[in-house]
């Protein structure tokens, strides 16, 4: 048995949450020694230092379970279904400095995404049509800039942020509140599979563990820990995304919020965050600058490929990139009417690719 196998055994114990696993690990100088202590079964009477709810009866149950656990066989089973076990000794571990890091993470997908910059996009499960569009647009655009998008693969904002991120190279990192084989909610099963194939699924729960209410606050701390900053798209007055905000603040991570209508209950929590000092973000570039210090020009380059070479939009961008771009030059070269040019310019302005100062076209670089 090695330390990873020992941790796998501990994480498979029934009713063994993070606090109880930490306590078991404190019984030895390594995970292997902690397992050996549990296997020996020499337990003392309950003490004040024991985790809440821990009893000798539960310890005996763990003693019996760990004695029957097939360490090497279980390792092979996880490997056979493409799941990697990550610990602080792994090259892909990104939580060395986190104050509440797990001892073990289960991962399926592209581990290289952990080495990218990452921004969390979170929000209510009951998002509006506007929230859906914003989450998807932010997810896609942040991902197009080469930055990973972290969320919880829940319904609503999480789902649409992941869908947007999967359309581009930054990729989607989903931190889930159940075993990787237990898709939740069921309506996200296809997206769950897509993320595991094209992005990265992470969980601190072993295979077969169903979602539990208390799993999700714990999951939210990992979303915050893996991100350079958290964007709240929409949040009701109370919701899980506000727990993610709390975890981000504990870690001194930037908290951002998209302003919403004062008439929308779905924006009540996110608007309150703005009143409390969160940074307002009106577009994905604001989020990149606040969280990662990106110059927006870095984020613009991937978007230029959206436009067919020779199209009106491409001509306008080319004119703006010259530094002395003028509307009249586009009109002369494109030979189209002024209304068509203005419409195309407006679309590029709305995408935060250019700005129009009088008749001068400027690429958004600051």
PyMOL commands that set and color helices and strands:
alter all, ss='L'
color gray80, all
select helices_A, chain A and resi 3-11+18-25+31-40+56-68+71-80+111-115+129-144+157-165+186-198+213-225+240-250+265-275+284-292+296-306+312-321+327-334+338-350
alter helices_A, ss='H'
color red, helices_A
select strands_A, chain A and resi 84-86+105-109+118-122+148-151+172-175+200-203+229-232+254-257+279-280+325-326+354-357+360-363
alter strands_A, ss='S'
color yellow, strands_A
deselect
rebuild
show_as cartoon
